[in-house]
Amino acid sequence: MSSEEIVNKMTTSNGELLGLAFMAFFIITLSSTARYYFKFFCFIAFSVVCAVGPVPLMLFRPRDYRNALIPAYLCIGFGKMLGASFTVRGKENINRNHGGIVLMNHQSALDLIVLAELWPIMGRSTVVAKKEVLYMFPFGLACWLWGTLFIDRQNRDSAKSVINKEAKAINEKQAKLLFFPEGTRGNGEKLLPFKKGCFHVAVESQAFIQPVVISKYHFLKSKAKIFNRGQNIIKILPEVSCAGLSKDDIPALMERVQKMMQREYEQLSEESLSINNISEVH
């Protein structure tokens, strides 16, 4: 093949790539559905890269919550680029001199940004994940290195044993154990019913519960496949003490905390509508 043919072939290939890039940009610009999937793909892909990239540095201090700080800052920055910005309120309610249970409402995979916002300010933090995540190499390795607690959800006795063991260390390590008490994603007007597991841990360890409420993601509509730009609010509420409580007190404790978070969720979501200049029809 002559040099002229090689140049012509390269020119053709470059032209095709530019054409495909232009077509993709055109589709993403005009289609909200395409933008929705494109943004989520970019977010998930970038989150994985941010998590596994610093793994060589994490190896020097395994199971240390500080290993997640670099991924957290990168995740926050990329979230802003995609249009998901968060303001954190109530930092004065955080007491880093003792451990506790941090409860957050769960709406979307974008809650990773919420975890990223909380991780540097909560202190010694850790999260609970199903054991299958551990085997998602290399992401599972990164999670293990920053102290994720893996449980077998299919084996209740095993899961309870692992979490109770961690509960005993909450006060010793002054660790914050982060939970999504709804157990699954919800983006309606009401929080989903809370699961009992995290409250059992709180009572077992006689720890404090730190409710954290995130305003409704008005900018994100999964059914309509819309992913716009939006300003969101994370509010850290005052701690609720579990000192002196027993298992018999768990139902009342759950009701108290859920009502507190539901009330704040409604207020923050209304404020978020105003901040984002949205008129939502119910």
Backbone torsions as a table, in degrees:
resi	resn	phi	psi	omega
1	MET	NA	129.5	-177.9
2	SER	-74.7	163.0	179.2
3	SER	-62.6	-33.9	-179.6
4	GLU	-66.0	-40.0	179.3
5	GLU	-66.9	-38.3	178.1
6	ILE	-62.9	-44.3	179.4
7	VAL	-62.3	-42.9	-179.9
8	ASN	-63.2	-40.1	179.7
9	LYS	-66.2	-41.4	178.7
10	MET	-65.1	-39.2	179.8
11	THR	-63.7	-41.7	178.5
12	THR	-63.8	-44.3	180.0
13	SER	-62.0	-44.0	179.0
14	ASN	-63.2	-39.1	179.2
15	GLY	-64.5	-39.9	178.3
16	GLU	-65.8	-40.8	178.7
17	LEU	-64.1	-42.8	177.9
18	LEU	-63.6	-38.1	178.6
19	GLY	-64.3	-43.3	177.9
20	LEU	-65.0	-41.0	178.8
21	ALA	-63.3	-42.0	179.6
22	PHE	-65.2	-41.7	179.7
23	MET	-63.3	-43.3	179.1
24	ALA	-62.8	-43.9	178.6
25	PHE	-62.1	-40.6	-179.1
26	PHE	-63.4	-45.6	-179.0
27	ILE	-65.6	-45.3	-179.7
28	ILE	-63.3	-35.6	-179.9
29	THR	-68.0	-40.0	-174.9
30	LEU	-88.8	-29.2	-173.6
31	SER	-105.5	119.6	177.7
32	SER	-67.3	-33.4	178.2
33	THR	-64.7	-43.4	178.4
34	ALA	-63.5	-41.0	178.3
35	ARG	-62.8	-41.1	-179.5
36	TYR	-57.2	-52.7	-178.4
37	TYR	-69.2	-36.5	-179.9
38	PHE	-64.8	-44.7	-179.6
39	LYS	-64.4	-42.8	179.8
40	PHE	-66.7	-39.1	177.4
41	PHE	-61.0	-46.0	179.7
42	CYS	-62.7	-41.7	-178.4
43	PHE	-63.5	-47.8	-178.3
44	ILE	-65.6	-44.8	-179.3
45	ALA	-62.1	-44.7	-178.3
46	PHE	-68.5	-36.3	178.8
47	SER	-62.0	-41.6	178.9
48	VAL	-65.4	-43.6	179.3
49	VAL	-61.9	-43.8	179.5
50	CYS	-63.3	-35.1	-177.7
51	ALA	-73.2	-42.9	-173.7
52	VAL	-89.9	-20.5	-178.7
53	GLY	-56.6	-46.3	-178.2
54	PRO	-83.4	8.7	-177.4
55	VAL	-51.5	-43.3	178.6
56	PRO	-56.2	-36.0	177.9
57	LEU	-73.1	-34.6	-179.3
58	MET	-64.9	-27.6	-176.8
59	LEU	-61.7	-20.9	-179.0
60	PHE	-75.5	-19.5	178.2
61	ARG	-144.7	71.8	-177.7
62	PRO	-61.6	148.2	178.1
63	ARG	62.6	31.2	180.0
64	ASP	-111.4	127.5	-176.6
65	TYR	-60.1	-24.6	-178.6
66	ARG	-67.2	-16.9	177.8
67	ASN	-63.7	-21.5	-178.1
68	ALA	-90.6	-1.4	-174.8
69	LEU	-67.8	-43.6	179.1
70	ILE	-63.6	-50.5	175.4
71	PRO	-56.0	-36.4	-178.7
72	ALA	-63.8	-48.6	-179.4
73	TYR	-63.4	-38.6	178.5
74	LEU	-66.4	-40.5	179.9
75	CYS	-63.4	-42.6	178.7
76	ILE	-61.5	-45.7	-179.2
77	GLY	-62.7	-43.2	-178.9
78	PHE	-69.9	-35.0	176.6
79	GLY	-59.0	-41.0	177.8
80	LYS	-64.9	-37.2	177.7
81	MET	-62.2	-36.3	179.2
82	LEU	-79.6	-14.3	178.0
83	GLY	109.9	3.2	-179.7
84	ALA	-101.1	96.7	-177.1
85	SER	-109.5	145.0	-176.6
86	PHE	-130.2	141.7	172.1
87	THR	-114.0	129.2	-177.8
88	VAL	-101.1	126.9	176.7
89	ARG	-117.8	159.9	174.4
90	GLY	81.1	21.9	-179.9
91	LYS	-61.6	-24.9	-179.7
92	GLU	-67.8	-14.6	179.6
93	ASN	-84.6	-4.6	-179.6
94	ILE	-84.8	129.4	174.6
95	ASN	-116.0	107.9	-176.8
96	ARG	-85.8	4.8	179.9
97	ASN	-87.3	-4.9	175.1
98	HIS	-146.7	161.9	179.1
99	GLY	-82.7	-175.6	179.4
100	GLY	171.2	-177.3	179.5
101	ILE	-111.1	123.7	179.3
102	VAL	-105.0	122.2	-177.9
103	LEU	-110.7	131.0	-177.8
104	MET	-131.5	144.0	173.0
105	ASN	-75.6	147.3	-170.4
106	HIS	-114.1	125.1	-176.8
107	GLN	-124.8	-35.4	-170.5
108	SER	-164.0	171.1	172.8
109	ALA	-61.1	-21.4	178.5
110	LEU	-67.7	-9.1	174.7
111	ASP	-63.1	-13.3	172.0
112	LEU	-58.1	-33.7	178.6
113	ILE	-68.3	-36.9	177.0
114	VAL	-62.2	-45.8	176.7
115	LEU	-59.7	-39.7	179.6
116	ALA	-64.8	-36.7	178.8
117	GLU	-69.1	-37.8	-175.5
118	LEU	-80.7	-31.6	-172.2
119	TRP	-54.0	-47.4	-177.7
120	PRO	-71.4	-24.6	-172.7
121	ILE	-99.6	-19.1	-179.1
122	MET	-78.2	-24.7	-176.5
123	GLY	100.8	-140.7	-177.0
124	ARG	-72.3	96.7	-173.9
125	SER	-109.5	155.4	171.8
126	THR	-152.0	158.8	-179.8
127	VAL	-125.2	163.0	177.5
128	VAL	-106.9	133.1	179.4
129	ALA	-139.0	154.7	177.0
130	LYS	-67.6	149.2	-171.9
131	LYS	-62.7	-22.7	179.5
132	GLU	-59.8	-29.3	-180.0
133	VAL	-62.7	-34.4	-178.6
134	LEU	-59.2	-30.8	-176.3
135	TYR	-90.3	4.0	177.4
136	MET	-87.8	73.0	-177.0
137	PHE	-69.5	138.9	2.5
138	PRO	-93.4	0.4	-178.3
139	PHE	-61.5	-40.7	-180.0
140	GLY	-61.6	-36.4	177.5
141	LEU	-63.7	-43.5	178.9
142	ALA	-60.8	-43.8	179.0
143	CYS	-60.5	-42.5	179.0
144	TRP	-63.9	-39.9	-176.8
145	LEU	-66.1	-30.1	178.3
146	TRP	-97.4	14.5	166.0
147	GLY	95.9	17.3	179.2
148	THR	-60.5	139.3	178.4
149	LEU	-96.5	115.3	-176.9
150	PHE	-97.4	133.8	-179.7
151	ILE	-130.5	154.4	176.0
152	ASP	-95.7	102.1	-176.1
153	ARG	-69.0	-19.5	179.7
154	GLN	-79.2	-19.5	-179.6
155	ASN	-113.4	97.4	-174.3
156	ARG	-63.1	-40.1	-179.2
157	ASP	-63.9	-41.5	179.4
158	SER	-66.2	-45.2	-179.6
159	ALA	-61.7	-44.2	-179.4
160	LYS	-64.0	-39.6	-179.7
161	SER	-63.4	-44.0	-179.3
162	VAL	-65.1	-46.5	-177.3
163	ILE	-67.5	-39.8	178.1
164	ASN	-63.9	-35.9	176.9
165	LYS	-63.6	-41.5	178.0
166	GLU	-67.8	-36.0	-179.5
167	ALA	-59.8	-38.2	179.9
168	LYS	-65.9	-25.2	-177.8
169	ALA	-91.6	-6.1	-176.9
170	ILE	-58.1	-49.9	-178.6
171	ASN	-73.1	-35.6	-179.7
172	GLU	-65.4	-42.2	-177.5
173	LYS	-94.2	-5.4	-174.9
174	GLN	54.5	42.8	-176.2
175	ALA	-92.5	149.6	173.8
176	LYS	-105.6	122.0	-179.8
177	LEU	-101.3	115.4	-173.4
178	LEU	-93.0	130.0	-178.2
179	PHE	-130.8	151.2	164.3
180	PHE	-105.8	96.4	-171.7
181	PRO	-65.7	-19.0	178.0
182	GLU	-70.8	-24.8	177.0
183	GLY	81.9	-18.8	178.5
184	THR	-151.3	168.9	-175.6
185	ARG	-77.5	139.2	175.0
186	GLY	-145.2	138.9	-178.7
187	ASN	-135.5	34.0	179.4
188	GLY	-94.2	-162.5	-180.0
189	GLU	-81.3	-21.1	-178.7
190	LYS	-117.6	142.9	173.4
191	LEU	-68.9	147.2	177.6
192	LEU	-72.9	158.3	178.9
193	PRO	-56.5	139.6	-178.6
194	PHE	-79.9	147.1	173.5
195	LYS	-84.7	155.2	-174.8
196	LYS	-81.8	-21.9	-170.8
197	GLY	-50.9	-50.3	-176.6
198	CYS	-66.9	-28.9	178.8
199	PHE	-74.9	-32.6	173.9
200	HIS	-62.6	-41.6	178.5
201	VAL	-62.6	-43.7	-178.3
202	ALA	-62.3	-43.8	-179.5
203	VAL	-71.3	-40.0	179.2
204	GLU	-59.0	-40.7	-177.7
205	SER	-92.0	-3.7	-177.1
206	GLN	53.6	39.0	-174.2
207	ALA	-93.0	-179.6	173.8
208	PHE	-93.3	145.0	172.3
209	ILE	-102.4	128.0	178.9
210	GLN	-110.8	99.4	177.9
211	PRO	-73.1	136.0	176.9
212	VAL	-128.3	126.7	-176.0
213	VAL	-117.3	133.0	179.0
214	ILE	-112.0	129.0	-179.9
215	SER	-59.7	154.7	-179.0
216	LYS	-59.7	138.7	179.3
217	TYR	-78.9	79.6	-179.4
218	HIS	-65.0	-25.5	-177.1
219	PHE	-77.9	-11.0	-174.2
220	LEU	-120.7	120.8	178.9
221	LYS	-130.0	102.3	-173.5
222	SER	-66.7	-38.6	-178.6
223	LYS	-67.3	-40.0	179.9
224	ALA	-86.2	-4.7	-179.8
225	LYS	58.3	53.7	179.6
226	ILE	-120.0	130.3	178.5
227	PHE	-137.3	88.7	-179.7
228	ASN	-96.0	-167.0	174.4
229	ARG	-92.4	145.8	-179.0
230	GLY	-159.4	146.0	174.2
231	GLN	-98.1	128.0	-175.2
232	ASN	-124.6	158.1	-175.7
233	ILE	-118.0	130.8	170.9
234	ILE	-111.4	121.1	-179.8
235	LYS	-118.9	124.0	178.7
236	ILE	-92.9	115.6	-177.0
237	LEU	-87.7	163.9	177.4
238	PRO	-60.1	151.8	-178.4
239	GLU	-68.8	152.2	174.0
240	VAL	-114.7	121.3	-177.5
241	SER	-79.7	139.4	175.6
242	CYS	-107.7	9.4	-179.0
243	ALA	-59.5	129.4	177.5
244	GLY	84.2	-4.9	-178.9
245	LEU	-85.1	151.7	177.4
246	SER	-120.4	179.1	179.8
247	LYS	-59.6	-30.0	179.3
248	ASP	-66.4	-21.2	-178.2
249	ASP	-88.5	-5.9	-174.1
250	ILE	-60.6	-45.8	179.9
251	PRO	-57.2	-43.8	179.3
252	ALA	-67.5	-37.6	178.2
253	LEU	-64.1	-44.1	178.5
254	MET	-59.8	-45.8	-179.1
255	GLU	-62.8	-42.5	-179.2
256	ARG	-62.2	-47.8	-177.6
257	VAL	-67.9	-40.9	-179.2
258	GLN	-65.9	-40.9	178.0
259	LYS	-62.4	-40.8	179.1
260	MET	-61.9	-45.7	-178.2
261	MET	-72.0	-35.9	178.9
262	GLN	-63.7	-43.9	180.0
263	ARG	-61.7	-44.0	-179.7
264	GLU	-69.3	-37.1	179.1
265	TYR	-60.3	-43.4	179.7
266	GLU	-65.0	-42.6	-178.9
267	GLN	-67.5	-44.9	-179.5
268	LEU	-66.5	-36.8	-179.5
269	SER	-67.4	-38.2	175.4
270	GLU	-64.9	-42.2	178.8
271	GLU	-64.7	-37.6	179.2
272	SER	-63.2	-36.2	176.0
273	LEU	-58.6	-43.7	-179.1
274	SER	-67.4	-44.3	-179.0
275	ILE	-60.4	-40.2	-177.4
276	ASN	-91.0	4.2	177.6
277	ASN	55.2	49.9	-179.2
278	ILE	-112.9	137.2	173.8
279	SER	-110.3	105.7	-175.1
280	GLU	-102.8	131.1	179.4
281	VAL	-93.6	126.0	-179.5
282	HIS	-95.0	NA	NA
